[in-house]
Amino acid sequence: MTGYKVATQALRDMATKLTDAGAQWKAADTAINSGPAALGEHDLGLLGEWAGFVGVYNTARGQASTVLRQGEQALTMAGTTLGAVATNYEHKDATYYRMFGYMAAGR
C-alpha cells in the first residue's frame, strides 16, 4: 500500500476542462481570422496611414493568432495527456486488484 489514492475521475474532469478551453482558444483564433486577412494600407484613411495604425493592427492581429494557436495546442495536449494519465492509473489499479484478489473479494 502506497498511502495515497489517485482520483481518476478528477483527472478526467480536468482533462475535459483543458480540452474544452483549447477548443475555445481555437474558436477565438478562427474568429480573428474569419474576416479580411489584413488591413490594406489605405483602409483606415489618411490619418490611419499617417499614424501607422494599419501596421500596428496587422502585427497585433498576427501575434494574437499565433498565441491563440499555440495556446490551443498546449491546452489540447495537456487535456489529452491528463486523460492518458487517468487511463494509465485505471489500468494499473485493475491489474493490481486482479493480482491481489480485491475484485474477487468485492473490496
C-alpha positions in Angstrom: 0.0 0.0 0.0 1.4 3.4 -1.0 -0.8 5.5 1.2 -2.4 7.6 -1.5 -5.2 7.2 -3.9 -5.4 8.7 -7.4 -8.8 10.3 -8.1 -9.0 9.3 -11.8 -12.4 11.0 -12.2 -11.0 14.3 -11.1 -8.2 13.8 -13.6 -10.7 13.1 -16.3 -12.8 16.2 -15.3 -9.7 18.4 -15.5 -8.7 16.8 -18.9 -12.1 17.7 -20.3 -11.9 21.3 -19.0 -8.5 21.7 -20.6 -9.6 20.2 -23.9 -12.7 22.5 -23.8 -10.5 25.5 -23.1 -8.4 24.6 -26.1 -11.5 24.5 -28.3 -12.4 28.0 -27.1 -9.0 29.3 -27.9 -9.3 27.7 -31.4 -12.7 29.4 -31.8 -11.1 32.8 -30.9 -8.4 32.3 -33.4 -11.0 31.3 -36.1 -13.0 34.5 -35.2 -9.9 36.6 -35.6 -9.1 35.1 -39.0 -12.6 34.9 -40.4 -12.6 38.5 -41.6 -10.2 40.0 -44.2 -6.7 38.7 -43.9 -5.2 42.1 -43.1 -6.0 45.8 -43.4 -4.8 47.4 -46.6 -2.5 50.5 -46.5 -5.5 52.9 -47.0 -8.2 51.1 -45.2 -8.2 53.5 -42.2 -7.9 56.6 -44.3 -5.1 59.1 -44.5 -4.9 59.7 -40.7 -4.7 56.0 -40.0 -2.0 55.7 -42.6 0.0 58.6 -41.1 -0.4 57.3 -37.6 0.8 53.8 -38.6 -2.4 52.1 -37.3 -2.6 49.7 -40.2 0.8 48.2 -39.5 0.2 48.1 -35.7 -3.2 46.4 -36.3 -1.9 43.8 -38.7 1.1 43.0 -36.5 -1.2 42.7 -33.4 -3.7 40.5 -35.2 -0.9 38.2 -36.4 0.6 37.9 -33.0 -2.8 37.3 -31.4 -3.5 34.5 -33.9 -0.1 32.9 -33.2 -0.5 33.0 -29.5 -4.1 31.6 -29.7 -2.9 28.7 -31.9 0.0 27.9 -29.5 -2.4 28.1 -26.5 -4.9 25.8 -28.2 -2.3 23.3 -28.9 -0.9 23.4 -25.4 -4.3 23.1 -23.7 -5.4 20.3 -26.0 -2.2 18.4 -25.5 -2.4 18.9 -21.7 -6.0 17.6 -21.7 -5.1 14.6 -23.8 -2.1 13.8 -21.7 -4.0 14.1 -18.4 -6.7 11.8 -19.8 -4.0 9.3 -20.7 -2.6 9.5 -17.1 -6.1 8.7 -15.8 -6.4 5.7 -18.1 -3.0 4.5 -17.0 -3.9 4.7 -13.3 -7.1 2.9 -14.0 -5.3 0.1 -15.8 -2.8 -0.2 -13.1 -5.5 -0.3 -10.4 -7.3 -3.0 -12.3 -4.1 -5.0 -12.7 -3.3 -4.7 -9.0 -6.8 -5.6 -8.0 -6.7 -8.7 -10.1 -3.2 -9.7 -8.8 -4.2 -9.3 -5.2 -7.8 -10.5 -5.4 -9.5 -7.3 -4.4 -12.0 -7.5 -7.2 -12.9 -11.1 -6.5 -13.4 -10.4 -2.8 -15.7 -7.4 -3.6 -13.4 -4.9 -1.9 
